[in-house]
């Protein structure tokens, strides 16, 4: 794939996706959204890839949201949404955000679409959309109050205040705050821990959690889990996991 606004690096089963528009604070235009959409399409379809890490180029910004010099019409984004992620509700593979600086508007919405988030100490987070007559419709309004307490979510969304990394950690918006020199290494450690699990088990875990959050709550997810877990128990990886445990050896996962 010919990439214009991003770079991709494969490290074994981990795909590192870097938004590469540092001169625009990694804000995304329509072409960039579609490019990222294709990247995550390929990630989803590639059985050799298990985890993706998304980050930004440079040391100033993770993503400053939409490039308002471009058209911000949501209908011009790919069906998978902001950065090809915000509406990708059925992505079963984990995605980690490595927040290397400011995350504003859609930048926070990328983070909210990820499963784990690590941020540098200088990172800041906020939703400035109302100040320019817009709203965080690509996941901010829908997801933020699922990730942090309701009143604090409303404070961020209505006042347009930014918060620092320490506050984001305190309220659970990110998992870790680290020095910039170890940001990617920290994200890769999370990825390595995920890859140690059986592929189907990891995907089933994420699928049930996401179904419970998005659709019928705990009751609906509890019913649907039987379908997912039935497939999981019948997999060769499930048999391998039990055999490896009883034989006190490392399992060899096949994703089948």
Legacy VTK file of the C-alpha trace (Angstrom):
# vtk DataFile Version 3.0
C-alpha trace
ASCII
DATASET POLYDATA
POINTS 256 float
0.000 0.000 0.000
1.300 3.450 -0.940
1.145 5.549 2.245
1.080 9.354 2.198
-0.073 10.375 5.676
1.074 7.462 7.816
3.911 5.001 8.271
3.582 1.348 9.231
6.134 -0.942 10.829
5.706 -4.621 11.534
7.411 -6.126 14.559
6.457 -9.754 14.388
2.732 -9.977 15.184
2.558 -6.282 16.164
1.746 -3.480 13.706
2.921 0.029 14.627
0.866 2.700 12.846
2.203 6.267 13.010
0.143 9.266 11.940
2.709 11.265 9.977
1.520 14.862 9.660
3.645 16.568 12.348
3.473 19.967 10.628
-0.320 19.820 11.080
-0.059 18.444 14.651
-1.055 15.118 13.099
-4.550 16.412 12.361
-6.345 14.240 9.822
-7.839 15.246 6.504
-10.258 13.144 4.478
-7.511 11.316 2.581
-5.737 10.443 5.828
-8.935 8.996 7.313
-9.358 6.729 4.303
-5.698 5.717 4.348
-5.994 4.690 7.996
-9.233 2.891 7.198
-7.402 0.752 4.631
-4.561 0.098 7.079
-6.929 -1.211 9.744
-8.869 -3.217 7.137
-5.619 -4.989 6.258
-4.697 -5.382 9.935
-8.031 -7.009 10.661
-7.700 -9.417 7.725
-4.050 -10.427 8.284
-3.914 -13.524 10.524
-0.213 -12.967 11.215
-0.952 -9.656 12.980
-2.305 -9.811 16.534
-2.051 -6.288 17.986
-1.812 -2.764 16.574
-0.191 0.270 18.192
-1.219 3.720 16.964
0.907 6.789 17.685
1.822 10.157 16.191
4.965 11.466 14.528
7.109 13.969 16.420
7.037 14.922 20.082
4.277 17.547 20.125
1.015 15.916 19.122
-0.594 12.491 19.006
-3.466 13.824 16.901
-5.094 17.259 16.990
-8.350 15.948 15.552
-9.720 16.903 12.154
-7.850 19.250 9.871
-10.461 22.014 9.808
-8.801 23.493 6.717
-10.183 20.394 5.056
-13.837 19.358 4.954
-14.942 18.088 8.399
-18.173 16.570 7.043
-18.468 13.184 8.826
-20.064 11.672 5.716
-16.740 12.001 3.880
-14.940 9.765 6.362
-14.725 6.016 5.730
-17.483 3.824 7.129
-15.034 2.842 9.888
-15.015 6.442 11.138
-12.355 8.807 12.461
-8.862 7.462 11.696
-10.528 4.305 10.419
-11.202 3.296 14.028
-13.980 5.221 15.770
-16.832 3.279 14.120
-15.022 -0.043 13.794
-17.055 -1.638 16.569
-16.475 -5.208 15.415
-12.651 -5.155 15.436
-11.741 -8.193 17.523
-7.985 -7.580 17.591
-6.616 -5.292 20.339
-5.351 -1.793 19.548
-3.062 0.207 21.849
-2.746 4.005 21.792
0.738 5.398 22.414
-0.092 9.054 23.047
3.059 11.060 22.341
1.650 14.563 22.900
-1.560 16.577 22.551
-4.707 14.548 21.855
-7.538 16.885 20.942
-11.021 16.139 19.653
-10.667 13.237 17.280
-7.298 12.478 18.833
-9.080 11.554 22.066
-11.654 9.658 20.014
-8.843 7.492 18.615
-7.746 6.775 22.189
-11.326 5.919 23.189
-11.529 3.426 20.317
-8.377 1.691 21.587
-8.286 -0.996 24.263
-5.211 0.198 26.153
-3.591 3.646 26.232
-0.151 4.827 27.303
0.736 8.530 27.383
3.828 10.677 27.787
4.061 12.987 30.783
3.540 16.070 28.593
0.341 14.790 26.947
-2.862 16.772 27.228
-6.401 15.768 26.341
-9.485 17.781 25.431
-12.509 18.329 23.217
-12.363 21.843 21.698
-15.093 21.182 19.106
-17.825 23.412 20.652
-15.444 26.383 20.424
-15.615 26.101 16.636
-19.301 25.185 16.485
-18.815 21.430 16.252
-19.244 18.410 18.528
-17.261 15.250 19.245
-19.606 12.990 17.295
-17.008 10.359 16.331
-17.006 8.662 19.720
-16.361 11.402 22.256
-20.016 11.968 23.080
-20.801 8.261 23.040
-17.744 6.746 24.714
-16.155 9.216 27.112
-18.633 8.634 29.945
-18.037 4.881 29.599
-14.338 5.401 30.281
-14.363 8.031 33.030
-16.922 9.277 35.610
-19.988 10.930 34.082
-19.631 14.344 35.734
-15.975 14.621 34.755
-16.777 13.515 31.208
-19.410 16.234 30.932
-16.973 18.783 32.321
-14.496 17.953 29.564
-17.112 17.919 26.811
-19.011 21.070 27.820
-16.230 23.362 29.039
-13.636 22.373 26.418
-11.011 22.291 29.176
-7.906 20.214 28.568
-6.524 17.849 31.187
-2.949 16.754 31.735
-1.602 13.210 31.651
-1.608 12.815 35.432
-5.311 13.689 35.574
-6.048 11.344 32.676
-4.331 8.555 34.594
-6.166 9.365 37.821
-9.564 9.133 36.112
-8.687 6.031 34.090
-8.513 7.562 30.621
-5.035 6.058 30.185
-3.342 3.010 31.690
0.155 4.431 32.122
2.022 7.736 32.018
5.691 7.395 31.119
8.700 9.380 29.973
8.737 9.952 26.229
11.901 7.853 25.897
10.043 4.683 26.902
6.601 5.352 25.397
6.854 2.879 22.533
8.658 0.286 24.642
5.832 0.448 27.185
3.207 -0.013 24.476
5.205 -2.924 23.077
5.328 -4.552 26.514
1.542 -4.471 26.666
1.430 -5.896 23.132
3.839 -8.681 24.076
1.695 -9.632 27.061
-1.380 -9.779 24.811
0.399 -11.872 22.174
1.285 -14.416 24.868
-2.420 -15.273 25.024
-4.158 -17.530 22.521
-5.383 -15.508 19.498
-8.950 -16.803 19.593
-9.196 -16.346 23.357
-7.990 -12.738 23.138
-10.386 -11.968 20.291
-13.328 -13.625 22.054
-12.567 -11.690 25.238
-12.593 -8.354 23.441
-15.688 -9.253 21.405
-17.800 -10.082 24.461
-16.663 -6.995 26.380
-17.426 -4.720 23.422
-20.796 -6.369 22.821
-21.731 -5.836 26.458
-20.794 -2.147 26.314
-22.381 -1.383 22.973
-25.607 -3.331 22.917
-27.599 -4.978 25.671
-25.372 -4.505 28.688
-24.300 -7.289 30.999
-27.369 -9.484 30.417
-27.063 -9.441 26.635
-23.329 -10.054 26.723
-23.829 -12.980 29.102
-26.214 -14.640 26.639
-24.057 -13.940 23.578
-20.879 -15.155 25.307
-22.088 -18.771 25.004
-21.883 -18.549 21.209
-18.377 -17.104 21.317
-17.072 -19.358 24.067
-18.547 -22.435 22.385
-16.350 -21.759 19.365
-13.410 -21.067 21.657
-13.705 -24.325 23.621
-13.783 -26.299 20.367
-10.592 -24.673 19.057
-7.226 -26.414 18.832
-5.710 -23.524 20.800
-7.937 -24.383 23.768
-6.682 -27.968 23.722
-3.100 -26.752 23.312
-3.426 -24.350 26.229
-4.610 -27.087 28.576
-1.933 -29.510 27.341
0.826 -26.930 27.743
-0.345 -26.076 31.254
-0.415 -29.703 32.383
2.963 -30.364 30.723
4.477 -27.199 32.212
5.626 -25.806 28.873
4.933 -22.701 26.807
1.913 -23.092 24.496
2.293 -22.873 20.730
-0.692 -20.924 19.466
-2.077 -21.486 15.960
-5.082 -19.189 16.033
-7.363 -22.120 15.156
LINES 1 257
256 0 1 2 3 4 5 6 7 8 9 10 11 12 13 14 15 16 17 18 19 20 21 22 23 24 25 26 27 28 29 30 31 32 33 34 35 36 37 38 39 40 41 42 43 44 45 46 47 48 49 50 51 52 53 54 55 56 57 58 59 60 61 62 63 64 65 66 67 68 69 70 71 72 73 74 75 76 77 78 79 80 81 82 83 84 85 86 87 88 89 90 91 92 93 94 95 96 97 98 99 100 101 102 103 104 105 106 107 108 109 110 111 112 113 114 115 116 117 118 119 120 121 122 123 124 125 126 127 128 129 130 131 132 133 134 135 136 137 138 139 140 141 142 143 144 145 146 147 148 149 150 151 152 153 154 155 156 157 158 159 160 161 162 163 164 165 166 167 168 169 170 171 172 173 174 175 176 177 178 179 180 181 182 183 184 185 186 187 188 189 190 191 192 193 194 195 196 197 198 199 200 201 202 203 204 205 206 207 208 209 210 211 212 213 214 215 216 217 218 219 220 221 222 223 224 225 226 227 228 229 230 231 232 233 234 235 236 237 238 239 240 241 242 243 244 245 246 247 248 249 250 251 252 253 254 255
